[in-house]
Amino acid sequence: MILRVTRFVENPKVCFKCLKFGNTRFRCDKDKRCSKCGGTHKDECTVPIKCFRCNEPHDALDKNCTIFIREQEIINLLRNHDISFAEARERAATGQSFAAVASRFSFSRTLLLLLPAILFRHKIIRRGGTQDVASLRL
């Protein structure tokens, strides 16, 4: 038996209370927002439909919204390239290649991982205490 398999494309999580991405209504402490205008009114919305994210004439929950599409791209970058959310957001915002963004983040991660060993080697960190970093010449 041969089955055709496609990659699952996850939609961004949207709070149906405040309408922000990455949030859920169960943990949201913000006011309920109107999906048609972005306002916090409790009565029926009478203003023309306008997305509060991109200011285009569509509902805030529309899947054709440019902001929704960008958030979906960030999620796909996370899944497909196994990178952090910050790296995916940076890549989606700048349009840079994966290698350009990842190399910048990889260097900072490597430095953070090696920093304790560097400081210990230069005797900035000692077993009994630390020395003032500002007074050192490395």
N, CA, C and O atoms as CSV, one atom per row, in Angstrom:
chain,resi,resn,atom,element,x,y,z
A,1,MET,N,N,0.844,-1.162,0.000
A,1,MET,CA,C,0.000,0.000,0.000
A,1,MET,C,C,0.901,1.242,0.000
A,1,MET,O,O,1.829,1.335,0.804
A,2,ILE,N,N,0.634,2.171,-0.881
A,2,ILE,CA,C,1.392,3.413,-0.970
A,2,ILE,C,C,0.448,4.557,-0.634
A,2,ILE,O,O,-0.618,4.706,-1.231
A,3,LEU,N,N,0.866,5.354,0.332
A,3,LEU,CA,C,0.071,6.510,0.738
A,3,LEU,C,C,0.830,7.783,0.415
A,3,LEU,O,O,2.043,7.858,0.609
A,4,ARG,N,N,0.135,8.753,-0.063
A,4,ARG,CA,C,0.734,10.048,-0.333
A,4,ARG,C,C,0.691,10.870,0.955
A,4,ARG,O,O,-0.357,10.996,1.588
A,5,VAL,N,N,1.830,11.421,1.331
A,5,VAL,CA,C,1.931,12.168,2.581
A,5,VAL,C,C,2.323,13.605,2.271
A,5,VAL,O,O,3.205,13.853,1.449
A,6,THR,N,N,1.678,14.529,2.919
A,6,THR,CA,C,2.036,15.938,2.781
A,6,THR,C,C,2.352,16.502,4.163
A,6,THR,O,O,1.881,16.000,5.183
A,7,ARG,N,N,3.153,17.545,4.168
A,7,ARG,CA,C,3.531,18.185,5.423
A,7,ARG,C,C,2.338,18.963,5.980
A,7,ARG,O,O,1.642,19.661,5.242
A,8,PHE,N,N,2.113,18.836,7.275
A,8,PHE,CA,C,1.028,19.544,7.944
A,8,PHE,C,C,1.423,21.001,8.128
A,8,PHE,O,O,2.490,21.294,8.666
A,9,VAL,N,N,0.577,21.902,7.688
A,9,VAL,CA,C,0.815,23.330,7.848
A,9,VAL,C,C,-0.103,23.823,8.955
A,9,VAL,O,O,-1.323,23.879,8.796
A,10,GLU,N,N,0.501,24.175,10.065
A,10,GLU,CA,C,-0.270,24.604,11.229
A,10,GLU,C,C,-0.634,26.075,11.097
A,10,GLU,O,O,0.185,26.888,10.669
A,11,ASN,N,N,-1.856,26.412,11.462
A,11,ASN,CA,C,-2.269,27.806,11.494
A,11,ASN,C,C,-1.782,28.449,12.787
A,11,ASN,O,O,-1.636,27.765,13.800
A,12,PRO,N,N,-1.532,29.746,12.763
A,12,PRO,CA,C,-1.120,30.426,13.994
A,12,PRO,C,C,-2.222,30.354,15.047
A,12,PRO,O,O,-3.408,30.397,14.720
A,13,LYS,N,N,-1.826,30.245,16.299
A,13,LYS,CA,C,-2.798,30.270,17.387
A,13,LYS,C,C,-3.268,31.704,17.569
A,13,LYS,O,O,-2.459,32.627,17.663
A,14,VAL,N,N,-4.577,31.880,17.618
A,14,VAL,CA,C,-5.164,33.201,17.765
A,14,VAL,C,C,-6.088,33.190,18.967
A,14,VAL,O,O,-6.921,32.294,19.109
A,15,CYS,N,N,-5.944,34.176,19.827
A,15,CYS,CA,C,-6.845,34.333,20.959
A,15,CYS,C,C,-8.161,34.903,20.436
A,15,CYS,O,O,-8.167,35.949,19.787
A,16,PHE,N,N,-9.260,34.233,20.710
A,16,PHE,CA,C,-10.549,34.720,20.248
A,16,PHE,C,C,-11.146,35.757,21.194
A,16,PHE,O,O,-12.289,36.182,21.028
A,17,LYS,N,N,-10.357,36.155,22.185
A,17,LYS,CA,C,-10.783,37.217,23.089
A,17,LYS,C,C,-10.112,38.536,22.703
A,17,LYS,O,O,-10.797,39.512,22.395
A,18,CYS,N,N,-8.765,38.572,22.717
A,18,CYS,CA,C,-8.044,39.807,22.373
A,18,CYS,C,C,-7.557,39.820,20.932
A,18,CYS,O,O,-7.065,40.844,20.458
A,19,LEU,N,N,-7.686,38.702,20.228
A,19,LEU,CA,C,-7.335,38.536,18.819
A,19,LEU,C,C,-5.838,38.660,18.537
A,19,LEU,O,O,-5.452,38.998,17.418
A,20,LYS,N,N,-4.995,38.395,19.526
A,20,LYS,CA,C,-3.548,38.423,19.310
A,20,LYS,C,C,-3.057,37.022,18.985
A,20,LYS,O,O,-3.670,36.028,19.375
A,21,PHE,N,N,-1.940,36.957,18.263
A,21,PHE,CA,C,-1.352,35.676,17.908
A,21,PHE,C,C,-0.550,35.108,19.072
A,21,PHE,O,O,0.037,35.850,19.859
A,22,GLY,N,N,-0.533,33.770,19.169
A,22,GLY,CA,C,0.255,33.092,20.184
A,22,GLY,C,C,-0.398,33.042,21.548
A,22,GLY,O,O,0.202,32.544,22.500
A,23,ASN,N,N,-1.585,33.533,21.658
A,23,ASN,CA,C,-2.299,33.598,22.924
A,23,ASN,C,C,-3.563,32.745,22.798
A,23,ASN,O,O,-4.024,32.487,21.687
A,24,THR,N,N,-4.118,32.311,23.916
A,24,THR,CA,C,-5.402,31.614,23.884
A,24,THR,C,C,-6.361,32.316,24.831
A,24,THR,O,O,-5.940,32.946,25.801
A,25,ARG,N,N,-7.629,32.207,24.551
A,25,ARG,CA,C,-8.617,32.939,25.356
A,25,ARG,C,C,-8.691,32.448,26.788
A,25,ARG,O,O,-9.147,33.179,27.668
A,26,PHE,N,N,-8.248,31.213,27.041
A,26,PHE,CA,C,-8.324,30.676,28.391
A,26,PHE,C,C,-7.305,31.328,29.319
A,26,PHE,O,O,-7.531,31.413,30.526
A,27,ARG,N,N,-6.193,31.786,28.771
A,27,ARG,CA,C,-5.154,32.431,29.583
A,27,ARG,C,C,-5.058,33.927,29.333
A,27,ARG,O,O,-4.112,34.567,29.790
A,28,CYS,N,N,-6.005,34.487,28.628
A,28,CYS,CA,C,-5.973,35.905,28.269
A,28,CYS,C,C,-6.613,36.740,29.369
A,28,CYS,O,O,-7.698,36.427,29.858
A,29,ASP,N,N,-5.914,37.818,29.748
A,29,ASP,CA,C,-6.454,38.718,30.766
A,29,ASP,C,C,-6.807,40.081,30.176
A,29,ASP,O,O,-7.062,41.032,30.915
A,30,LYS,N,N,-6.822,40.178,28.855
A,30,LYS,CA,C,-7.130,41.437,28.178
A,30,LYS,C,C,-8.621,41.518,27.869
A,30,LYS,O,O,-9.350,40.533,27.987
A,31,ASP,N,N,-9.056,42.705,27.474
A,31,ASP,CA,C,-10.457,42.923,27.122
A,31,ASP,C,C,-10.793,42.251,25.799
A,31,ASP,O,O,-9.934,42.081,24.935
A,32,LYS,N,N,-12.070,41.869,25.656
A,32,LYS,CA,C,-12.533,41.259,24.405
A,32,LYS,C,C,-12.524,42.314,23.317
A,32,LYS,O,O,-12.939,43.454,23.524
A,33,ARG,N,N,-12.038,41.904,22.146
A,33,ARG,CA,C,-11.908,42.804,21.012
A,33,ARG,C,C,-12.850,42.399,19.895
A,33,ARG,O,O,-13.101,41.212,19.687
A,34,CYS,N,N,-13.370,43.381,19.177
A,34,CYS,CA,C,-14.241,43.133,18.032
A,34,CYS,C,C,-13.375,42.723,16.842
A,34,CYS,O,O,-12.381,43.386,16.545
A,35,SER,N,N,-13.739,41.650,16.166
A,35,SER,CA,C,-12.942,41.181,15.022
A,35,SER,C,C,-13.185,42.029,13.782
A,35,SER,O,O,-12.415,41.953,12.825
A,36,LYS,N,N,-14.234,42.828,13.785
A,36,LYS,CA,C,-14.532,43.649,12.613
A,36,LYS,C,C,-13.792,44.980,12.618
A,36,LYS,O,O,-13.390,45.472,11.564
A,37,CYS,N,N,-13.608,45.575,13.820
A,37,CYS,CA,C,-12.966,46.892,13.864
A,37,CYS,C,C,-11.793,46.959,14.848
A,37,CYS,O,O,-11.007,47.905,14.799
A,38,GLY,N,N,-11.667,45.981,15.729
A,38,GLY,CA,C,-10.589,45.987,16.716
A,38,GLY,C,C,-10.931,46.731,17.985
A,38,GLY,O,O,-10.106,46.814,18.895
A,39,GLY,N,N,-12.135,47.273,18.064
A,39,GLY,CA,C,-12.558,48.013,19.249
A,39,GLY,C,C,-12.939,47.088,20.390
A,39,GLY,O,O,-13.051,45.875,20.218
A,40,THR,N,N,-13.136,47.688,21.567
A,40,THR,CA,C,-13.495,46.902,22.751
A,40,THR,C,C,-14.954,47.128,23.157
A,40,THR,O,O,-15.304,46.960,24.326
A,41,HIS,N,N,-15.794,47.501,22.213
A,41,HIS,CA,C,-17.210,47.745,22.518
A,41,HIS,C,C,-17.948,46.432,22.733
A,41,HIS,O,O,-17.556,45.389,22.210
A,42,LYS,N,N,-19.016,46.501,23.505
A,42,LYS,CA,C,-19.782,45.294,23.821
A,42,LYS,C,C,-21.040,45.162,22.961
A,42,LYS,O,O,-21.604,44.073,22.853
A,43,ASP,N,N,-21.476,46.252,22.357
A,43,ASP,CA,C,-22.678,46.196,21.524
A,43,ASP,C,C,-22.318,45.831,20.090
A,43,ASP,O,O,-21.151,45.603,19.773
A,44,GLU,N,N,-23.317,45.777,19.235
A,44,GLU,CA,C,-23.117,45.402,17.825
A,44,GLU,C,C,-22.234,46.428,17.126
A,44,GLU,O,O,-22.395,47.633,17.319
A,45,CYS,N,N,-21.309,45.945,16.320
A,45,CYS,CA,C,-20.366,46.812,15.613
A,45,CYS,C,C,-21.072,47.492,14.435
A,45,CYS,O,O,-21.701,46.831,13.609
A,46,THR,N,N,-20.958,48.818,14.374
A,46,THR,CA,C,-21.609,49.571,13.301
A,46,THR,C,C,-20.608,50.229,12.362
A,46,THR,O,O,-21.008,50.785,11.339
A,47,VAL,N,N,-19.344,50.182,12.675
A,47,VAL,CA,C,-18.325,50.806,11.818
A,47,VAL,C,C,-17.964,49.859,10.676
A,47,VAL,O,O,-18.186,48.653,10.777
A,48,PRO,N,N,-17.412,50.396,9.594
A,48,PRO,CA,C,-17.009,49.514,8.482
A,48,PRO,C,C,-15.918,48.532,8.923
A,48,PRO,O,O,-15.125,48.829,9.816
A,49,ILE,N,N,-15.893,47.373,8.290
A,49,ILE,CA,C,-14.915,46.342,8.631
A,49,ILE,C,C,-13.518,46.822,8.253
A,49,ILE,O,O,-13.268,47.253,7.128
A,50,LYS,N,N,-12.609,46.732,9.237
A,50,LYS,CA,C,-11.216,47.125,9.015
A,50,LYS,C,C,-10.342,46.336,9.981
A,50,LYS,O,O,-10.569,46.354,11.190
A,51,CYS,N,N,-9.345,45.645,9.442
A,51,CYS,CA,C,-8.433,44.851,10.262
A,51,CYS,C,C,-7.562,45.792,11.087
A,51,CYS,O,O,-6.941,46.701,10.537
A,52,PHE,N,N,-7.510,45.585,12.386
A,52,PHE,CA,C,-6.704,46.450,13.243
A,52,PHE,C,C,-5.214,46.138,13.140
A,52,PHE,O,O,-4.390,46.929,13.600
A,53,ARG,N,N,-4.854,45.006,12.549
A,53,ARG,CA,C,-3.437,44.637,12.404
A,53,ARG,C,C,-2.802,45.309,11.187
A,53,ARG,O,O,-1.727,45.900,11.289
A,54,CYS,N,N,-3.469,45.216,10.042
A,54,CYS,CA,C,-2.873,45.705,8.786
A,54,CYS,C,C,-3.635,46.879,8.171
A,54,CYS,O,O,-3.214,47.414,7.146
A,55,ASN,N,N,-4.745,47.286,8.780
A,55,ASN,CA,C,-5.582,48.405,8.317
A,55,ASN,C,C,-6.194,48.182,6.933
A,55,ASN,O,O,-6.517,49.145,6.239
A,56,GLU,N,N,-6.353,46.945,6.536
A,56,GLU,CA,C,-7.009,46.613,5.268
A,56,GLU,C,C,-8.491,46.336,5.538
A,56,GLU,O,O,-8.852,46.028,6.673
A,57,PRO,N,N,-9.356,46.439,4.525
A,57,PRO,CA,C,-10.801,46.246,4.731
A,57,PRO,C,C,-11.208,44.771,4.770
A,57,PRO,O,O,-11.850,44.274,3.844
A,58,HIS,N,N,-10.836,44.085,5.834
A,58,HIS,CA,C,-11.275,42.702,6.039
A,58,HIS,C,C,-11.317,42.427,7.536
A,58,HIS,O,O,-10.780,43.195,8.335
A,59,ASP,N,N,-11.950,41.337,7.903
A,59,ASP,CA,C,-12.063,40.909,9.293
A,59,ASP,C,C,-10.674,40.563,9.854
A,59,ASP,O,O,-9.799,40.123,9.107
A,60,ALA,N,N,-10.472,40.758,11.147
A,60,ALA,CA,C,-9.169,40.476,11.768
A,60,ALA,C,C,-8.830,38.989,11.770
A,60,ALA,O,O,-7.665,38.628,11.931
A,61,LEU,N,N,-9.815,38.128,11.596
A,61,LEU,CA,C,-9.577,36.683,11.581
A,61,LEU,C,C,-9.461,36.127,10.165
A,61,LEU,O,O,-9.431,34.910,9.980
A,62,ASP,N,N,-9.397,36.994,9.174
A,62,ASP,CA,C,-9.300,36.566,7.778
A,62,ASP,C,C,-7.938,35.916,7.524
A,62,ASP,O,O,-6.900,36.465,7.896
A,63,LYS,N,N,-7.952,34.746,6.889
A,63,LYS,CA,C,-6.707,34.021,6.624
A,63,LYS,C,C,-5.929,34.604,5.455
A,63,LYS,O,O,-4.820,34.146,5.180
A,64,ASN,N,N,-6.465,35.588,4.766
A,64,ASN,CA,C,-5.747,36.263,3.692
A,64,ASN,C,C,-5.075,37.547,4.168
A,64,ASN,O,O,-4.470,38.261,3.368
A,65,CYS,N,N,-5.172,37.845,5.449
A,65,CYS,CA,C,-4.515,39.014,6.037
A,65,CYS,C,C,-3.001,38.835,5.928
A,65,CYS,O,O,-2.482,37.748,6.179
A,66,THR,N,N,-2.299,39.897,5.556
A,66,THR,CA,C,-0.837,39.809,5.394
A,66,THR,C,C,-0.145,39.472,6.709
A,66,THR,O,O,0.883,38.794,6.707
A,67,ILE,N,N,-0.687,39.929,7.825
A,67,ILE,CA,C,-0.093,39.638,9.134
A,67,ILE,C,C,-0.308,38.166,9.481
A,67,ILE,O,O,0.590,37.523,10.023
A,68,PHE,N,N,-1.492,37.627,9.174
A,68,PHE,CA,C,-1.768,36.213,9.406
A,68,PHE,C,C,-0.830,35.349,8.569
A,68,PHE,O,O,-0.300,34.351,9.057
A,69,ILE,N,N,-0.627,35.727,7.318
A,69,ILE,CA,C,0.257,34.973,6.423
A,69,ILE,C,C,1.693,35.019,6.932
A,69,ILE,O,O,2.403,34.015,6.868
A,70,ARG,N,N,2.132,36.179,7.441
A,70,ARG,CA,C,3.487,36.284,8.000
A,70,ARG,C,C,3.639,35.403,9.239
A,70,ARG,O,O,4.668,34.748,9.408
A,71,GLU,N,N,2.633,35.379,10.101
A,71,GLU,CA,C,2.689,34.518,11.289
A,71,GLU,C,C,2.711,33.045,10.886
A,71,GLU,O,O,3.387,32.236,11.521
A,72,GLN,N,N,1.984,32.703,9.845
A,72,GLN,CA,C,1.992,31.330,9.350
A,72,GLN,C,C,3.373,30.976,8.787
A,72,GLN,O,O,3.847,29.852,8.955
A,73,GLU,N,N,4.011,31.935,8.122
A,73,GLU,CA,C,5.357,31.711,7.597
A,73,GLU,C,C,6.350,31.489,8.739
A,73,GLU,O,O,7.243,30.649,8.627
A,74,ILE,N,N,6.203,32.232,9.826
A,74,ILE,CA,C,7.079,32.066,10.991
A,74,ILE,C,C,6.931,30.658,11.558
A,74,ILE,O,O,7.927,30.013,11.886
A,75,ILE,N,N,5.703,30.183,11.673
A,75,ILE,CA,C,5.465,28.831,12.189
A,75,ILE,C,C,6.075,27.788,11.262
A,75,ILE,O,O,6.665,26.813,11.728
A,76,ASN,N,N,5.938,27.985,9.958
A,76,ASN,CA,C,6.528,27.045,9.001
A,76,ASN,C,C,8.050,27.049,9.091
A,76,ASN,O,O,8.674,25.992,8.996
A,77,LEU,N,N,8.658,28.219,9.274
A,77,LEU,CA,C,10.110,28.285,9.439
A,77,LEU,C,C,10.546,27.540,10.697
A,77,LEU,O,O,11.552,26.831,10.691
A,78,LEU,N,N,9.785,27.706,11.770
A,78,LEU,CA,C,10.081,26.985,13.016
A,78,LEU,C,C,10.084,25.488,12.784
A,78,LEU,O,O,11.006,24.792,13.209
A,79,ARG,N,N,9.060,24.990,12.113
A,79,ARG,CA,C,8.899,23.556,11.907
A,79,ARG,C,C,9.895,22.987,10.891
A,79,ARG,O,O,10.493,21.935,11.119
A,80,ASN,N,N,10.064,23.689,9.776
A,80,ASN,CA,C,10.865,23.151,8.683
A,80,ASN,C,C,12.367,23.243,8.911
A,80,ASN,O,O,13.117,22.384,8.448
A,81,HIS,N,N,12.819,24.286,9.626
A,81,HIS,CA,C,14.255,24.499,9.787
A,81,HIS,C,C,14.742,24.261,11.209
A,81,HIS,O,O,15.936,24.383,11.482
A,82,ASP,N,N,13.836,23.924,12.112
A,82,ASP,CA,C,14.193,23.655,13.503
A,82,ASP,C,C,15.009,24.800,14.089
A,82,ASP,O,O,16.111,24.597,14.600
A,83,ILE,N,N,14.450,26.012,14.007
A,83,ILE,CA,C,15.109,27.202,14.533
A,83,ILE,C,C,14.240,27.804,15.626
A,83,ILE,O,O,13.087,27.410,15.795
A,84,SER,N,N,14.787,28.752,16.361
A,84,SER,CA,C,14.035,29.376,17.452
A,84,SER,C,C,12.999,30.343,16.891
A,84,SER,O,O,13.039,30.711,15.717
A,85,PHE,N,N,12.078,30.744,17.751
A,85,PHE,CA,C,11.040,31.683,17.344
A,85,PHE,C,C,11.655,33.017,16.947
A,85,PHE,O,O,11.229,33.627,15.966
A,86,ALA,N,N,12.661,33.480,17.706
A,86,ALA,CA,C,13.319,34.752,17.399
A,86,ALA,C,C,13.994,34.698,16.027
A,86,ALA,O,O,13.902,35.653,15.256
A,87,GLU,N,N,14.658,33.607,15.725
A,87,GLU,CA,C,15.313,33.456,14.424
A,87,GLU,C,C,14.279,33.441,13.303
A,87,GLU,O,O,14.477,34.081,12.270
A,88,ALA,N,N,13.190,32.724,13.495
A,88,ALA,CA,C,12.145,32.645,12.477
A,88,ALA,C,C,11.498,34.002,12.257
A,88,ALA,O,O,11.239,34.387,11.117
A,89,ARG,N,N,11.237,34.725,13.329
A,89,ARG,CA,C,10.629,36.055,13.213
A,89,ARG,C,C,11.569,37.010,12.495
A,89,ARG,O,O,11.136,37.795,11.651
A,90,GLU,N,N,12.852,36.948,12.826
A,90,GLU,CA,C,13.850,37.793,12.172
A,90,GLU,C,C,13.929,37.480,10.683
A,90,GLU,O,O,13.983,38.391,9.856
A,91,ARG,N,N,13.935,36.223,10.347
A,91,ARG,CA,C,14.031,35.825,8.947
A,91,ARG,C,C,12.790,36.252,8.174
A,91,ARG,O,O,12.897,36.719,7.040
A,92,ALA,N,N,11.624,36.098,8.770
A,92,ALA,CA,C,10.383,36.484,8.104
A,92,ALA,C,C,10.294,38.001,7.935
A,92,ALA,O,O,9.777,38.483,6.927
A,93,ALA,N,N,10.795,38.751,8.912
A,93,ALA,CA,C,10.710,40.208,8.856
A,93,ALA,C,C,11.695,40.805,7.854
A,93,ALA,O,O,11.359,41.753,7.145
A,94,THR,N,N,12.910,40.257,7.790
A,94,THR,CA,C,13.933,40.840,6.931
A,94,THR,C,C,13.999,40.201,5.562
A,94,THR,O,O,14.518,40.801,4.621
A,95,GLY,N,N,13.479,38.992,5.439
A,95,GLY,CA,C,13.560,38.284,4.169
A,95,GLY,C,C,14.955,37.744,3.894
A,95,GLY,O,O,15.257,37.350,2.768
A,96,GLN,N,N,15.817,37.722,4.923
A,96,GLN,CA,C,17.172,37.207,4.752
A,96,GLN,C,C,17.141,35.696,4.603
A,96,GLN,O,O,16.161,35.033,4.941
A,97,SER,N,N,18.234,35.181,4.092
A,97,SER,CA,C,18.340,33.735,3.959
A,97,SER,C,C,18.487,33.103,5.335
A,97,SER,O,O,18.856,33.762,6.307
A,98,PHE,N,N,18.194,31.832,5.391
A,98,PHE,CA,C,18.322,31.096,6.649
A,98,PHE,C,C,19.756,31.141,7.166
A,98,PHE,O,O,19.976,31.307,8.366
A,99,ALA,N,N,20.736,30.994,6.267
A,99,ALA,CA,C,22.145,30.972,6.679
A,99,ALA,C,C,22.570,32.303,7.279
A,99,ALA,O,O,23.319,32.326,8.256
A,100,ALA,N,N,22.105,33.412,6.714
A,100,ALA,CA,C,22.489,34.728,7.230
A,100,ALA,C,C,21.946,34.956,8.632
A,100,ALA,O,O,22.658,35.445,9.509
A,101,VAL,N,N,20.703,34.607,8.837
A,101,VAL,CA,C,20.101,34.804,10.156
A,101,VAL,C,C,20.658,33.810,11.159
A,101,VAL,O,O,20.988,34.180,12.285
A,102,ALA,N,N,20.766,32.549,10.757
A,102,ALA,CA,C,21.218,31.509,11.684
A,102,ALA,C,C,22.659,31.724,12.104
A,102,ALA,O,O,23.014,31.454,13.251
A,103,SER,N,N,23.491,32.204,11.199
A,103,SER,CA,C,24.889,32.403,11.578
A,103,SER,C,C,25.015,33.491,12.629
A,103,SER,O,O,25.856,33.392,13.522
A,104,ARG,N,N,24.202,34.515,12.538
A,104,ARG,CA,C,24.245,35.578,13.535
A,104,ARG,C,C,23.800,35.061,14.900
A,104,ARG,O,O,24.420,35.369,15.918
A,105,PHE,N,N,22.736,34.284,14.918
A,105,PHE,CA,C,22.248,33.748,16.178
A,105,PHE,C,C,23.151,32.645,16.705
A,105,PHE,O,O,23.341,32.537,17.916
A,106,SER,N,N,23.703,31.834,15.835
A,106,SER,CA,C,24.558,30.739,16.271
A,106,SER,C,C,25.799,31.262,16.977
A,106,SER,O,O,26.243,30.680,17.966
A,107,PHE,N,N,26.365,32.360,16.473
A,107,PHE,CA,C,27.539,32.929,17.100
A,107,PHE,C,C,27.222,33.391,18.519
A,107,PHE,O,O,27.990,33.134,19.446
A,108,SER,N,N,26.094,34.069,18.685
A,108,SER,CA,C,25.746,34.563,20.011
A,108,SER,C,C,25.448,33.406,20.962
A,108,SER,O,O,25.786,33.479,22.144
A,109,ARG,N,N,24.819,32.341,20.463
A,109,ARG,CA,C,24.563,31.173,21.299
A,109,ARG,C,C,25.871,30.514,21.720
A,109,ARG,O,O,26.046,30.150,22.883
A,110,THR,N,N,26.781,30.365,20.771
A,110,THR,CA,C,28.072,29.752,21.068
A,110,THR,C,C,28.828,30.567,22.104
A,110,THR,O,O,29.425,30.019,23.031
A,111,LEU,N,N,28.795,31.884,21.935
A,111,LEU,CA,C,29.472,32.756,22.885
A,111,LEU,C,C,28.878,32.608,24.281
A,111,LEU,O,O,29.611,32.557,25.269
A,112,LEU,N,N,27.552,32.539,24.363
A,112,LEU,CA,C,26.919,32.371,25.669
A,112,LEU,C,C,27.274,31.036,26.308
A,112,LEU,O,O,27.437,30.950,27.525
A,113,LEU,N,N,27.396,29.996,25.490
A,113,LEU,CA,C,27.761,28.693,26.030
A,113,LEU,C,C,29.214,28.660,26.499
A,113,LEU,O,O,29.537,27.995,27.483
A,114,LEU,N,N,30.083,29.374,25.797
A,114,LEU,CA,C,31.502,29.363,26.139
A,114,LEU,C,C,31.887,30.423,27.161
A,114,LEU,O,O,32.977,30.357,27.730
A,115,LEU,N,N,31.027,31.387,27.404
A,115,LEU,CA,C,31.365,32.494,28.292
A,115,LEU,C,C,31.821,32.053,29.678
A,115,LEU,O,O,32.828,32.576,30.156
A,116,PRO,N,N,31.145,31.124,30.356
A,116,PRO,CA,C,31.629,30.708,31.674
A,116,PRO,C,C,33.052,30.128,31.618
A,116,PRO,O,O,33.857,30.396,32.511
A,117,ALA,N,N,33.370,29.341,30.588
A,117,ALA,CA,C,34.713,28.762,30.468
A,117,ALA,C,C,35.750,29.844,30.206
A,117,ALA,O,O,36.854,29.785,30.747
A,118,ILE,N,N,35.409,30.835,29.380
A,118,ILE,CA,C,36.336,31.938,29.100
A,118,ILE,C,C,36.596,32.734,30.368
A,118,ILE,O,O,37.741,33.058,30.682
A,119,LEU,N,N,35.536,33.047,31.093
A,119,LEU,CA,C,35.695,33.827,32.325
A,119,LEU,C,C,36.484,33.056,33.372
A,119,LEU,O,O,37.291,33.647,34.090
A,120,PHE,N,N,36.269,31.750,33.473
A,120,PHE,CA,C,37.008,30.941,34.433
A,120,PHE,C,C,38.480,30.861,34.039
A,120,PHE,O,O,39.364,30.911,34.895
A,121,ARG,N,N,38.732,30.739,32.755
A,121,ARG,CA,C,40.110,30.636,32.266
A,121,ARG,C,C,40.891,31.912,32.550
A,121,ARG,O,O,42.070,31.861,32.898
A,122,HIS,N,N,40.232,33.054,32.403
A,122,HIS,CA,C,40.891,34.334,32.664
A,122,HIS,C,C,40.773,34.746,34.132
A,122,HIS,O,O,41.063,35.885,34.497
A,123,LYS,N,N,40.349,33.815,34.949
A,123,LYS,CA,C,40.255,33.981,36.400
A,123,LYS,C,C,39.325,35.122,36.807
A,123,LYS,O,O,39.541,35.787,37.820
A,124,ILE,N,N,38.302,35.331,36.011
A,124,ILE,CA,C,37.282,36.307,36.384
A,124,ILE,C,C,36.301,35.641,37.343
A,124,ILE,O,O,35.831,36.256,38.300
A,125,ILE,N,N,36.000,34.368,37.068
A,125,ILE,CA,C,35.160,33.592,37.975
A,125,ILE,C,C,36.094,32.675,38.758
A,125,ILE,O,O,36.880,31.922,38.182
A,126,ARG,N,N,35.993,32.752,40.047
A,126,ARG,CA,C,36.780,31.877,40.908
A,126,ARG,C,C,35.817,31.091,41.772
A,126,ARG,O,O,34.643,31.442,41.893
A,127,ARG,N,N,36.307,30.056,42.353
A,127,ARG,CA,C,35.425,29.227,43.184
A,127,ARG,C,C,34.874,29.991,44.369
A,127,ARG,O,O,33.732,29.771,44.770
A,128,GLY,N,N,35.662,30.878,44.930
A,128,GLY,CA,C,35.212,31.609,46.114
A,128,GLY,C,C,34.483,32.891,45.809
A,128,GLY,O,O,33.895,33.473,46.720
A,129,GLY,N,N,34.486,33.369,44.571
A,129,GLY,CA,C,33.830,34.636,44.247
A,129,GLY,C,C,34.175,35.076,42.847
A,129,GLY,O,O,34.709,34.301,42.055
A,130,THR,N,N,33.865,36.332,42.540
A,130,THR,CA,C,34.128,36.877,41.213
A,130,THR,C,C,34.942,38.149,41.333
A,130,THR,O,O,35.015,38.757,42.401
A,131,GLN,N,N,35.547,38.543,40.242
A,131,GLN,CA,C,36.308,39.774,40.180
A,131,GLN,C,C,35.511,40.755,39.336
A,131,GLN,O,O,34.735,40.333,38.479
A,132,ASP,N,N,35.680,42.034,39.554
A,132,ASP,CA,C,34.966,43.051,38.814
A,132,ASP,C,C,35.387,42.992,37.341
A,132,ASP,O,O,36.563,43.173,37.027
A,133,VAL,N,N,34.444,42.745,36.453
A,133,VAL,CA,C,34.741,42.575,35.036
A,133,VAL,C,C,35.207,43.888,34.411
A,133,VAL,O,O,36.015,43.869,33.482
A,134,ALA,N,N,34.719,45.013,34.895
A,134,ALA,CA,C,35.073,46.301,34.319
A,134,ALA,C,C,36.550,46.622,34.508
A,134,ALA,O,O,37.113,47.366,33.705
A,135,SER,N,N,37.199,46.087,35.541
A,135,SER,CA,C,38.576,46.406,35.817
A,135,SER,C,C,39.566,45.485,35.087
A,135,SER,O,O,40.777,45.614,35.268
A,136,LEU,N,N,39.061,44.565,34.270
A,136,LEU,CA,C,39.935,43.599,33.605
A,136,LEU,C,C,40.267,44.014,32.186
A,136,LEU,O,O,39.483,44.702,31.532
A,137,ARG,N,N,41.419,43.599,31.716
A,137,ARG,CA,C,41.806,43.767,30.307
A,137,ARG,C,C,41.950,42.378,29.709
A,137,ARG,O,O,42.846,41.621,30.082
A,138,LEU,N,N,41.074,42.051,28.790
A,138,LEU,CA,C,41.118,40.715,28.169
A,138,LEU,C,C,41.818,40.751,26.850
A,138,LEU,O,O,41.946,39.719,26.191
